[in-house]
Amino acid sequence: ARISVKDRLPEPSKKVLCFLDLGHGSLVETGYFMLDDGWYYTGVEAPHHGCVTHWMPLPEPPKED
């Protein structure tokens, strides 16, 4: 289930699925939250402030048979 950033933030540096409001649309991206710098996303080096509205943990990887 999606978790609002108003309710709770993920553990710092733990990769999660991020739901971003871009103002002209939305985006889903993997990223992580840093206490001092805000959110970082896969392939994007600069922090983005105020774009992430919700997040959720990544699914567990498949188990080897």
Backbone as XML, in Angstrom:
<?xml version="1.0"?>
<chain id="A" units="angstrom">
  <residue number="1" name="ALA">
    <atom name="N" x="0.837" y="-1.185" z="0.000"/>
    <atom name="CA" x="0.000" y="0.000" z="0.000"/>
    <atom name="C" x="0.880" y="1.246" z="0.000"/>
  </residue>
  <residue number="2" name="ARG">
    <atom name="N" x="0.443" y="2.276" z="-0.668"/>
    <atom name="CA" x="1.180" y="3.534" z="-0.702"/>
    <atom name="C" x="1.131" y="4.213" z="0.663"/>
  </residue>
  <residue number="3" name="ILE">
    <atom name="N" x="2.244" y="4.841" z="1.030"/>
    <atom name="CA" x="2.346" y="5.547" z="2.305"/>
    <atom name="C" x="2.574" y="7.029" z="1.995"/>
  </residue>
  <residue number="4" name="SER">
    <atom name="N" x="1.764" y="7.882" z="2.574"/>
    <atom name="CA" x="1.919" y="9.321" z="2.355"/>
    <atom name="C" x="3.171" y="9.816" z="3.071"/>
  </residue>
  <residue number="5" name="VAL">
    <atom name="N" x="3.911" y="10.722" z="2.429"/>
    <atom name="CA" x="5.082" y="11.305" z="3.081"/>
    <atom name="C" x="4.658" y="12.177" z="4.266"/>
  </residue>
  <residue number="6" name="LYS">
    <atom name="N" x="3.395" y="12.563" z="4.327"/>
    <atom name="CA" x="2.875" y="13.317" z="5.470"/>
    <atom name="C" x="2.722" y="12.415" z="6.692"/>
  </residue>
  <residue number="7" name="ASP">
    <atom name="N" x="2.513" y="11.104" z="6.449"/>
    <atom name="CA" x="2.331" y="10.156" z="7.544"/>
    <atom name="C" x="3.647" y="9.572" z="8.043"/>
  </residue>
  <residue number="8" name="ARG">
    <atom name="N" x="4.548" y="9.265" z="7.093"/>
    <atom name="CA" x="5.793" y="8.595" z="7.481"/>
    <atom name="C" x="6.770" y="8.632" z="6.322"/>
  </residue>
  <residue number="9" name="LEU">
    <atom name="N" x="8.064" y="8.759" z="6.632"/>
    <atom name="CA" x="9.120" y="8.685" z="5.632"/>
    <atom name="C" x="9.820" y="7.336" z="5.740"/>
  </residue>
  <residue number="10" name="PRO">
    <atom name="N" x="10.413" y="6.856" z="4.651"/>
    <atom name="CA" x="11.142" y="5.593" z="4.724"/>
    <atom name="C" x="12.445" y="5.759" z="5.506"/>
  </residue>
  <residue number="11" name="GLU">
    <atom name="N" x="13.055" y="4.639" z="5.855"/>
    <atom name="CA" x="14.362" y="4.679" z="6.499"/>
    <atom name="C" x="15.338" y="5.375" z="5.548"/>
  </residue>
  <residue number="12" name="PRO">
    <atom name="N" x="16.206" y="6.248" z="6.072"/>
    <atom name="CA" x="17.183" y="6.920" z="5.210"/>
    <atom name="C" x="18.043" y="5.919" z="4.436"/>
  </residue>
  <residue number="13" name="SER">
    <atom name="N" x="18.289" y="6.204" z="3.189"/>
    <atom name="CA" x="19.132" y="5.424" z="2.276"/>
    <atom name="C" x="18.523" y="4.106" z="1.817"/>
  </residue>
  <residue number="14" name="LYS">
    <atom name="N" x="17.313" y="3.763" z="2.253"/>
    <atom name="CA" x="16.679" y="2.512" z="1.818"/>
    <atom name="C" x="15.902" y="2.768" z="0.529"/>
  </residue>
  <residue number="15" name="LYS">
    <atom name="N" x="16.212" y="2.005" z="-0.521"/>
    <atom name="CA" x="15.551" y="2.208" z="-1.813"/>
    <atom name="C" x="14.083" y="1.806" z="-1.717"/>
  </residue>
  <residue number="16" name="VAL">
    <atom name="N" x="13.207" y="2.681" z="-2.237"/>
    <atom name="CA" x="11.760" y="2.476" z="-2.219"/>
    <atom name="C" x="11.172" y="2.895" z="-3.564"/>
  </residue>
  <residue number="17" name="LEU">
    <atom name="N" x="9.910" y="2.612" z="-3.767"/>
    <atom name="CA" x="9.171" y="3.072" z="-4.934"/>
    <atom name="C" x="8.562" y="4.426" z="-4.586"/>
  </residue>
  <residue number="18" name="CYS">
    <atom name="N" x="8.812" y="5.449" z="-5.399"/>
    <atom name="CA" x="8.363" y="6.819" z="-5.137"/>
    <atom name="C" x="7.267" y="7.213" z="-6.133"/>
  </residue>
  <residue number="19" name="PHE">
    <atom name="N" x="6.254" y="7.894" z="-5.641"/>
    <atom name="CA" x="5.196" y="8.450" z="-6.474"/>
    <atom name="C" x="5.384" y="9.959" z="-6.476"/>
  </residue>
  <residue number="20" name="LEU">
    <atom name="N" x="5.667" y="10.528" z="-7.642"/>
    <atom name="CA" x="5.990" y="11.948" z="-7.748"/>
    <atom name="C" x="4.874" y="12.722" z="-8.429"/>
  </residue>
  <residue number="21" name="ASP">
    <atom name="N" x="4.565" y="13.894" z="-7.895"/>
    <atom name="CA" x="3.654" y="14.841" z="-8.528"/>
    <atom name="C" x="4.520" y="15.885" z="-9.221"/>
  </residue>
  <residue number="22" name="LEU">
    <atom name="N" x="4.470" y="15.918" z="-10.544"/>
    <atom name="CA" x="5.304" y="16.838" z="-11.319"/>
    <atom name="C" x="4.605" y="18.147" z="-11.649"/>
  </residue>
  <residue number="23" name="GLY">
    <atom name="N" x="3.357" y="18.281" z="-11.208"/>
    <atom name="CA" x="2.593" y="19.492" z="-11.518"/>
    <atom name="C" x="1.860" y="19.393" z="-12.833"/>
  </residue>
  <residue number="24" name="HIS">
    <atom name="N" x="2.451" y="18.736" z="-13.816"/>
    <atom name="CA" x="1.833" y="18.554" z="-15.136"/>
    <atom name="C" x="1.634" y="17.063" z="-15.430"/>
  </residue>
  <residue number="25" name="GLY">
    <atom name="N" x="1.701" y="16.235" z="-14.395"/>
    <atom name="CA" x="1.545" y="14.794" z="-14.523"/>
    <atom name="C" x="2.199" y="14.111" z="-13.338"/>
  </residue>
  <residue number="26" name="SER">
    <atom name="N" x="2.293" y="12.807" z="-13.414"/>
    <atom name="CA" x="2.883" y="12.063" z="-12.314"/>
    <atom name="C" x="3.893" y="11.067" z="-12.851"/>
  </residue>
  <residue number="27" name="LEU">
    <atom name="N" x="4.698" y="10.528" z="-11.942"/>
    <atom name="CA" x="5.769" y="9.614" z="-12.301"/>
    <atom name="C" x="5.980" y="8.649" z="-11.156"/>
  </residue>
  <residue number="28" name="VAL">
    <atom name="N" x="6.319" y="7.408" z="-11.483"/>
    <atom name="CA" x="6.703" y="6.415" z="-10.484"/>
    <atom name="C" x="8.157" y="6.073" z="-10.743"/>
  </residue>
  <residue number="29" name="GLU">
    <atom name="N" x="8.988" y="6.146" z="-9.705"/>
    <atom name="CA" x="10.428" y="5.953" z="-9.852"/>
    <atom name="C" x="10.978" y="5.295" z="-8.598"/>
  </residue>
  <residue number="30" name="THR">
    <atom name="N" x="12.058" y="4.548" z="-8.717"/>
    <atom name="CA" x="12.735" y="4.070" z="-7.524"/>
    <atom name="C" x="13.659" y="5.173" z="-7.025"/>
  </residue>
  <residue number="31" name="GLY">
    <atom name="N" x="13.825" y="5.240" z="-5.727"/>
    <atom name="CA" x="14.680" y="6.253" z="-5.144"/>
    <atom name="C" x="14.867" y="6.000" z="-3.665"/>
  </residue>
  <residue number="32" name="TYR">
    <atom name="N" x="15.491" y="6.955" z="-2.996"/>
    <atom name="CA" x="15.697" y="6.858" z="-1.558"/>
    <atom name="C" x="15.712" y="8.258" z="-0.959"/>
  </residue>
  <residue number="33" name="PHE">
    <atom name="N" x="15.441" y="8.321" z="0.340"/>
    <atom name="CA" x="15.357" y="9.586" z="1.058"/>
    <atom name="C" x="16.598" y="9.760" z="1.929"/>
  </residue>
  <residue number="34" name="MET">
    <atom name="N" x="17.197" y="10.949" z="1.875"/>
    <atom name="CA" x="18.339" y="11.278" z="2.730"/>
    <atom name="C" x="17.906" y="12.405" z="3.676"/>
  </residue>
  <residue number="35" name="LEU">
    <atom name="N" x="18.185" y="12.251" z="4.953"/>
    <atom name="CA" x="17.718" y="13.224" z="5.944"/>
    <atom name="C" x="18.150" y="14.652" z="5.627"/>
  </residue>
  <residue number="36" name="ASP">
    <atom name="N" x="19.380" y="14.854" z="5.196"/>
    <atom name="CA" x="19.883" y="16.213" z="4.967"/>
    <atom name="C" x="19.584" y="16.766" z="3.575"/>
  </residue>
  <residue number="37" name="ASP">
    <atom name="N" x="19.365" y="15.881" z="2.600"/>
    <atom name="CA" x="19.272" y="16.319" z="1.204"/>
    <atom name="C" x="17.934" y="16.091" z="0.530"/>
  </residue>
  <residue number="38" name="GLY">
    <atom name="N" x="17.023" y="15.354" z="1.113"/>
    <atom name="CA" x="15.756" y="15.063" z="0.466"/>
    <atom name="C" x="15.817" y="13.786" z="-0.362"/>
  </residue>
  <residue number="39" name="TRP">
    <atom name="N" x="15.026" y="13.740" z="-1.421"/>
    <atom name="CA" x="14.870" y="12.540" z="-2.234"/>
    <atom name="C" x="15.875" y="12.486" z="-3.372"/>
  </residue>
  <residue number="40" name="TYR">
    <atom name="N" x="16.359" y="11.292" z="-3.661"/>
    <atom name="CA" x="17.196" y="11.014" z="-4.832"/>
    <atom name="C" x="16.531" y="9.888" z="-5.613"/>
  </residue>
  <residue number="41" name="TYR">
    <atom name="N" x="16.704" y="9.902" z="-6.939"/>
    <atom name="CA" x="16.053" y="8.916" z="-7.803"/>
    <atom name="C" x="17.076" y="8.209" z="-8.664"/>
  </residue>
  <residue number="42" name="THR">
    <atom name="N" x="16.731" y="7.031" z="-9.118"/>
    <atom name="CA" x="17.597" y="6.261" z="-9.994"/>
    <atom name="C" x="17.945" y="7.084" z="-11.230"/>
  </residue>
  <residue number="43" name="GLY">
    <atom name="N" x="19.231" y="7.266" z="-11.481"/>
    <atom name="CA" x="19.677" y="7.983" z="-12.670"/>
    <atom name="C" x="19.611" y="9.499" z="-12.570"/>
  </residue>
  <residue number="44" name="VAL">
    <atom name="N" x="19.187" y="10.043" z="-11.426"/>
    <atom name="CA" x="19.104" y="11.495" z="-11.245"/>
    <atom name="C" x="19.996" y="11.860" z="-10.066"/>
  </residue>
  <residue number="45" name="GLU">
    <atom name="N" x="20.961" y="12.754" z="-10.277"/>
    <atom name="CA" x="21.931" y="13.048" z="-9.224"/>
    <atom name="C" x="21.513" y="14.173" z="-8.282"/>
  </residue>
  <residue number="46" name="ALA">
    <atom name="N" x="20.708" y="15.113" z="-8.724"/>
    <atom name="CA" x="20.326" y="16.238" z="-7.863"/>
    <atom name="C" x="19.103" y="15.880" z="-7.017"/>
  </residue>
  <residue number="47" name="PRO">
    <atom name="N" x="19.027" y="16.361" z="-5.768"/>
    <atom name="CA" x="17.831" y="16.092" z="-4.952"/>
    <atom name="C" x="16.627" y="16.863" z="-5.495"/>
  </residue>
  <residue number="48" name="HIS">
    <atom name="N" x="15.444" y="16.324" z="-5.269"/>
    <atom name="CA" x="14.195" y="16.985" z="-5.641"/>
    <atom name="C" x="13.395" y="17.183" z="-4.362"/>
  </residue>
  <residue number="49" name="HIS">
    <atom name="N" x="12.978" y="18.402" z="-4.094"/>
    <atom name="CA" x="12.225" y="18.690" z="-2.881"/>
    <atom name="C" x="10.757" y="18.927" z="-3.220"/>
  </residue>
  <residue number="50" name="GLY">
    <atom name="N" x="9.874" y="18.311" z="-2.461"/>
    <atom name="CA" x="8.462" y="18.584" z="-2.595"/>
    <atom name="C" x="7.737" y="17.838" z="-3.693"/>
  </residue>
  <residue number="51" name="CYS">
    <atom name="N" x="8.405" y="16.953" z="-4.434"/>
    <atom name="CA" x="7.740" y="16.249" z="-5.526"/>
    <atom name="C" x="7.112" y="14.929" z="-5.080"/>
  </residue>
  <residue number="52" name="VAL">
    <atom name="N" x="7.743" y="14.233" z="-4.156"/>
    <atom name="CA" x="7.248" y="12.918" z="-3.736"/>
    <atom name="C" x="6.044" y="13.104" z="-2.820"/>
  </residue>
  <residue number="53" name="THR">
    <atom name="N" x="4.943" y="12.454" z="-3.177"/>
    <atom name="CA" x="3.734" y="12.523" z="-2.351"/>
    <atom name="C" x="3.516" y="11.240" z="-1.561"/>
  </residue>
  <residue number="54" name="HIS">
    <atom name="N" x="3.927" y="10.098" z="-2.142"/>
    <atom name="CA" x="3.744" y="8.794" z="-1.521"/>
    <atom name="C" x="4.938" y="7.905" z="-1.847"/>
  </residue>
  <residue number="55" name="TRP">
    <atom name="N" x="5.106" y="6.846" z="-1.089"/>
    <atom name="CA" x="6.165" y="5.870" z="-1.337"/>
    <atom name="C" x="5.680" y="4.512" z="-0.847"/>
  </residue>
  <residue number="56" name="MET">
    <atom name="N" x="6.380" y="3.473" z="-1.255"/>
    <atom name="CA" x="6.094" y="2.138" z="-0.739"/>
    <atom name="C" x="7.348" y="1.281" z="-0.852"/>
  </residue>
  <residue number="57" name="PRO">
    <atom name="N" x="7.478" y="0.271" z="0.016"/>
    <atom name="CA" x="8.641" y="-0.603" z="-0.058"/>
    <atom name="C" x="8.675" y="-1.343" z="-1.387"/>
  </residue>
  <residue number="58" name="LEU">
    <atom name="N" x="9.869" y="-1.647" z="-1.853"/>
    <atom name="CA" x="10.025" y="-2.472" z="-3.056"/>
    <atom name="C" x="9.617" y="-3.904" z="-2.733"/>
  </residue>
  <residue number="59" name="PRO">
    <atom name="N" x="9.102" y="-4.639" z="-3.699"/>
    <atom name="CA" x="8.760" y="-6.044" z="-3.452"/>
    <atom name="C" x="10.017" y="-6.874" z="-3.188"/>
  </residue>
  <residue number="60" name="GLU">
    <atom name="N" x="9.843" y="-7.974" z="-2.512"/>
    <atom name="CA" x="10.951" y="-8.909" z="-2.278"/>
    <atom name="C" x="11.383" y="-9.509" z="-3.619"/>
  </residue>
  <residue number="61" name="PRO">
    <atom name="N" x="12.679" y="-9.745" z="-3.804"/>
    <atom name="CA" x="13.121" y="-10.389" z="-5.044"/>
    <atom name="C" x="12.620" y="-11.832" z="-5.120"/>
  </residue>
  <residue number="62" name="PRO">
    <atom name="N" x="12.512" y="-12.394" z="-6.328"/>
    <atom name="CA" x="12.055" y="-13.774" z="-6.447"/>
    <atom name="C" x="13.019" y="-14.727" z="-5.760"/>
  </residue>
  <residue number="63" name="LYS">
    <atom name="N" x="12.481" y="-15.783" z="-5.228"/>
    <atom name="CA" x="13.310" y="-16.798" z="-4.580"/>
    <atom name="C" x="13.813" y="-17.784" z="-5.623"/>
  </residue>
  <residue number="64" name="GLU">
    <atom name="N" x="15.049" y="-18.215" z="-5.468"/>
    <atom name="CA" x="15.621" y="-19.214" z="-6.370"/>
    <atom name="C" x="14.967" y="-20.560" z="-6.111"/>
  </residue>
  <residue number="65" name="ASP">
    <atom name="N" x="14.699" y="-21.305" z="-7.194"/>
    <atom name="CA" x="14.106" y="-22.650" z="-7.034"/>
    <atom name="C" x="15.191" y="-23.680" z="-6.786"/>
  </residue>
</chain>
